[in-house]
Structure formats: structure tokens, C-alpha cells
Amino acid sequence: MKMYQHYVNFLSNLGDIPLLALRLLLAYAFFGPAIMKWGDMEATIAWFGNPDWGLGLPFPALNAYMSASIEMLGVILLVLGLGTRVISLPLIFVLFIAYVTVHSGHGWLAIGSSANDPEIAERLNAAKGILKENGDYSWLTAKGSFVILQNGAEFVVTYAVMLLSLMAFGPGKLSLDHLISSKKKE
């Protein structure tokens, strides 16, 4: 029992490392979408607003700029560990909107499984056939297999749970939030 307690104490001392890792992973996850939106804001606005091939959101320009801004601000603040609990809530809201408008109708899995879905298996086999017939299949698959992006809720929900964890536990001692709060106590 004493050895177990030493083990628990040791792990407790490492608690700030997973919180830093959560912040950095989330920052990385939001960076790509933020850069993509800001990289072509006109296309983002069109996608947000178009009801036929896009999301059909009202006020597409406002929503596109807000989403891109919250994501980019979130990246910066999560990396620094500054205002972590505060920025987590708008990031969760962005994820919720993404869930409702994009991901909810596509099941759970982000990447479709041909083992579980015959339609995905059929489409994947057709794509592989086309690639084998018209391309250098060995070169195309040298870095990994082809997949069907199902765009399910898996990543969105996972990121939201990670943000909820940061809201509950804070950013940890490896953050500007901790540095600022420890300076205030002096």
C-alpha cells in the first residue's frame, strides 16, 4: 500500500504536464481550421451562407469572422495558458455549432470504417480501383491507406471534452494564468 501511495504522489506531481499537453493539442487542432478560414475568408463566408452546398447560416460574414477569430485567439491563448478557462467556453460554442451544422448527421466516426459500413467499403473499393487503374497506386499509398472521411462527431466531441477538462482543472502550473495568479498572491 505504501508503494502505491508513492506511485500516486509521483503521478500527482506530473499533473501539470497533461494539462499543458491538452492545451497544445487543442491549439494544434484549432490552428488548421482557423488558418483555412482566414486564408480564404470569401470562400468561408460563401460556405457559411450557402444553403445548397454550404451550411446555410444566417449572417454568414459575421459568423465566419467570429468563428475564425475565436479559433485563432483560442490557439494563442491555449499555447500561452492565458485566459484558458475563459476562452474554452467560446471554443466549445464554436464546436457546438460545428457539431450541429456539419458533424451530427454523419454518425460518430470521423473516418469511415469499411468493416462496419458496406456503403463505405463499396466506395473505398471503387476509389482504390480508380487509383490503381489511373495512378501510381504504390506511390499514392506509400504513406498510408486511403480512407473515407465520414466527418462524424468523434473529433468535435473529443475536443469539447478536452476543453471542459481545462475549464474544470485550469491550465496547470505551466501557464501564464498560473504565473499571474502566483504573482497576485505575493
N, C-alpha and C positions, 0 to 999 in steps of 0.2 A: 504494500500500500504506500509506503514511503517513496518507493521508486516511481510509482505512478504520480504522486504529488510533485516530485521533482520534474517529471516529464511535463505535467500540466503547467507548472510555473515557467519552465523553459519556453513552452509554446506561447504562454501569455506575454512574455517579453518580446515575442516576434509579431504581436498583433498589429503593429503599425505597417508592416511590410505588405500584408494582404490588402490593407486599405489603400496604400499607395498603388498597388497593382490594379485594384479595381478602378481607381481614378484614371490611371494611364490607359488601361484597356478601353474604358468608356470614351476617353478623349480620342483615342485612335478610331473607335467605331463612329464617332460623330464627325471626325475630320473629313473623311471621304465624301459623305453626303453634303456637308457644308461647302466644301471646295467645288463640288459638282454644281450645286445651286448657284453659288456666286460666279462660277466660271462662265455660265451662260444664263443669266437671270431672265432674259427674254424667253428662252425655251422653258425655264422653270415656271414662269408666270403663265405661259401658254398651257403647260401640262396641268398646273393647279386649276386653271379656269375652264378648260375644255371638257364639256360633259360627254362627248362622244368617245374620245380616246384618252382623256386625262381624268382628273379627279372631280371636276365639276364643282369646285369650291367657290363660294361667294367671295368677292373682293380678292381675286387671285394675286394681284400685285402686293397688296398688304400682307396676305398670308405667306407669300413666297419670301418677302423680305423679312418678315418676323421669324419664320422658320429658319432661314439661313443665318440670321443674326443670332438667334438663341443658340443654334448649334455651334457657331463659331465662338461666341462668348463662352459657351459651355466648355469647349475644347481648352481655351486659355485658362479659365478658372479651375477646371479639373486638374490640369497639369500643375498649376501653382498651388492647388489646395487652398484656394481663396474663395470664400463665399460658397463653399461646397454644398452646404445644406440648403442654401437659398437657390442656387442655380439648378439644383436637382429637380425641383418642382416644375419649372417651365420645361426642362428637358423631358420629364415624364409626360407633360401635356403634349409636347411635340410627338412623342412616341404613341400616345393615345390616339392622336389624330391620324398618325400613320397606320396604326392598327385598324382603326375604323374605316379609313378610306382606301387602304391598299392591301393589308395583310389578312384581315378577318375572313374574307371569302375564299382563302386558299389553304385552309387547314392549318395544321400545326407546323409541319416540317418546312424549313427554309429551302432545303434541297430535296427534290422529289425522290422517292425510293421506288425503283423498278421492282423490287421484291414485294412491295405492298400494293402497288397500283398497276394493273395491267395496261392502262392507257399510257402511263409514263413509260413503261417498258416498251410499248409499241413505238412511241415517238422517239425514244432514245435509240432503239434499234434502227429506225428509219434514218435518223440523223447520222448514225455511225456508218450505215450503208452508203449514204451520200458522200460522206467524208472519205471512205475507203475508195469509192469509185472516182472521185474528182479531186482528191488531195493526197498529200503525203501523210497518211494516217499515222505512221510510226513517229514522224516528227511532231505532228499535232498532239499526240498522246504521250510524248516523252516526259512531260512534266506532270502528268496526271490524267485521270479519266474525264471524259465528257459527262456532264450532268445536266439535268433539267432543273432550272431554278424555279421552284414551286412558289417562292415568295410568301410562305406561310408565316405564322405569328411567332415562331420559335425565337428568333433573334430579338424582336421588339419586346417580347415579354421578358426575356432574359435580361436585356439592358434595363428595363424598368425595375426589375427586382434588384439589380445591382445598384441602381440609383436610390431605391428605397433603403438599402443597406447603408449607403453613405449618409442618407438623411438620419437614420437611426443611430449610427455609430460615429458619425463625423468623419473627417478626412484623415484622422490619425495625427501622430506627432510629427510626421514628415510632411508638414504643410505650413503654408503661411498663416492659415487660420490658427494653428496651434502656437506659432511664434508670436502672433499678435496677442492672443489671449494670455500667454505666459508673461508678456511684457506688461500687460494691464495689471496683472496681479502683483507686480513688483512695487 
